[in-house]
Amino acid sequence: MPERWRTTGATAPGQRSVGEPGTARIAVDLLGGDQAPAVVVDGALRACRADPSLHLTLVGPAEAADAVLAALKPGERRRITTDITGTDTANGAVRAVAEGRADALVSAGDTRVLVLSAARELGRWPGVRRPALTAVLPTAAGRLVLLDVGSSVDPDEETLAWHARLGAAYASVVHGVATPRVGLLTIGTEPGKGDRLRRALPAQLFDLPLPAGARYAGLVEGGDVVLGRAADVVVTDGFTGNVLLKGLETAYALTGPPSSDTAPPPRAALLLGVSGTVVVCHGAATGPDLAAGIALAADLHRRASVAAIADLLRVQRGIAND
């Protein structure tokens, strides 16, 4: 699989430009999700009506795309393109970004298929062997970046070290955290807690150069994720991260988030480490969840966030190699 720093927000040879200022062209996987295509159609309609500068490429069967078009006003339909395909909709959405027909993509489909397709078609950043699904959780202190939440379920030390770099860069670029604190999730904060991987990794993280002046803040527990005071970024494997994310989201849906001071972040994750903006929603996503994921993808593109993260890591990697 190719490795390159090129990413959405920096046009590659052969790609179209990003279009007029403010627009965002998002490819939407119509068959991604447990309740697709109905919830995806609902989400696409909500997103299109909420954002007049949004352009959608609907990737999927004709009948699903027609359901979106039929519900829109004639003026709104001009902002919709269709990519009629069979069941290979996740790969179709990735190809739309790779070929420059879309600026970003949103899918609630099979995570493994999507990650492999994005790595193959878009290319991984140099040094990144396993891209990380990066989510944002509400905490009592604000917001917290959690990765990985489903991509690398059985990582090694180098993979988690890269997650620390990716998460620190994300917190800096997207959330404006000046010197992100990076914590390692385990079962206790005392030295030596956890499995073999968690016992071995702290020594490496203490000495690891991190972007944006970030620093390793030590071991954190599940309660620290809810409180949000010990770290701005929490690193873990995709299995543990996915279990934690779904558990907390369900709890917050029943009881409310730990703080009402900020709006809850969208229930979607950004795939970091590939040269493009790839937003992944839960398989059980609702229409509003899909709309929020599309809005997140559009915002990340408009701010050239993924390109800025790649630039920050490239500069930091160059300094570390000097």
Beta strands, then each sheet from edge to edge (+ up, - down):
strand 1: 24-29
strand 2: 54-60
strand 3: 80-84
strand 4: 104-107
strand 5: 132-139
strand 6: 142-147
strand 7: 181-185
strand 8: 215-220
strand 9: 233-235
strand 10: 268-272
strand 11: 277-281
sheet 1: 3+ 2+ 1+ 4+ 11+ 10- 5+ 6- 9- 7- 8-
end
